Amino acid sequence: MINLVIQISKYAILFMMAIYTLQSYLVFSKKDDDDKDFIFLRQDLMIFMIHFIAYLDIYLRQGDTMLYFLYGAQFIYLAAVLVFFHNLYPRGSKLVLNHMCMLIMIGFVMMTRLSYDIDRIDPVKHFEITVAATIVAMIIPLIVRRMRILTRWTWLYAAAGIGALGLVAVAAKQTYGAKLGFTIAGISIQPSEFVKIIFVFCIAGMLGKAKNFKDIVITTALAAMHVLILVASRDLGSALIFFMTYLIMLYVSTRKSLYLLAGLLAGAAAGVGAYFLFSHVQQRVDIWMDPFADYSGSGYQVAQSLFAIAAGGWFGTGVFQGSPDLIPIVEQDFMFAAITEEFGGIFSICFILVCMSCYIMFVNIAMRLSNRFYRLVALGLGTMYAVQVFLTIGGALKFIPMTGVTIPLVSHGGSSMLSTQMMFAIIQGLYILREDEEDQIERYRERERQMERQRYYGS
């Protein structure tokens, strides 16, 4: 009977995820605010329904009364985020907020499900970190909206970013062959996650003021310093994210294809160099080419990811019907494979489309901002998010070599959770700024119309 309920519920979850995803794109065609609000309300309902059904499946399998309290706490958290944000920032983007809640909810479900197979995962701790990150992120839109001085700290951003990455390269301990961060009082901190934001602000400030080729060279040198320090730390996944983000920001800022082509060629040359310089890069490329050549050794992780994705098929195996625990470090590097195995390929396609919708919104906000600095910040943060999602999913699918980065808001990792929520909060602040700008333009046009009427009737 339990298996029957789980099998039925997986189709219900797929149906609701498909509805949510469809609404994510349908809303772009709506002009009326009431129509948009109705779509957002439906999306909220889908989030809570998927959350409830998934936890019901987990409870039916485990019968653990702790799940009552964990589900209740998460339900209250998701409802509170939606209510408090709408009241604190009524002009914020409801679509971006809904996407953030949907991705966080999927992370909650997967962490709870995996915790019963993998002892090192603590869903309660993951939930506590998420709540703390949200409290911090809640004040950021107000800071972005009020503190225009953020546009003037370009060199401070550069010094802070290079300094933090340099400290990691010198003093951090190696984890899986790379220097990633520190552990302070039992709390792991990965500075590169926060330097992502600082880096985008730094490059936006430099490119926003660039007037000639010399300024472009200086900006490129600063970006290269960030990337080279990450390469020296062997954090090549983050190095690639930084590099691609800078390249897109440079191209959009200058509109010169030559810079883009030169950057791609330089990146290709750097990739070849890294292959010959770093043994673990060679290993990852070899795994990418044929993970089954050393199935019981270095290729085991990618091979198990492919098995999991294949086992899931279009509709998934159902909660606790798969074996995602067979994938090493699944909660960080291969969460996409775990989701696909138990929720199915259709669910995962919808998941990718939701992530794409996030990026579309970020770019839309960027293109409608008049301030050059803010426009580049929105574009940079959106690109950084999109590249990270691509690298994670591409590595799980063996589309590209594994890079060891996480799915933002879904995978396990406190630093990643906090930095990503901060990125989404900054985007919300920029969206509110855009709404303020449009209001000012509309008020200016209304004054012009009033003056025109006065001149007409006065004459």
Salt bridges, closest charged atoms under 4 A:
ASP37 OD1 - LYS94 NZ 2.86
ASP117 OD2 - ARG113 NH1 2.69
GLU193 OE1 - LYS196 NZ 3.16
GLU331 OE2 - ARG120 NE 2.78
GLU342 OE2 - ARG113 NH2 2.79
GLU435 OE2 - ARG434 NH2 3.03
ASP436 OD1 - ARG91 NE 3.48
ASP436 OD2 - ARG145 NE 2.84
GLU438 OE2 - ARG368 NH2 2.48
GLU438 OE2 - ARG434 NE 3.92
ASP439 OD2 - ARG91 NH2 2.47
GLU442 OE2 - ARG449 NH2 3.09
GLU446 OE1 - ARG449 NH2 2.73
GLU446 OE2 - ARG453 NH2 3.62
GLU452 OE1 - ARG455 NH2 2.58
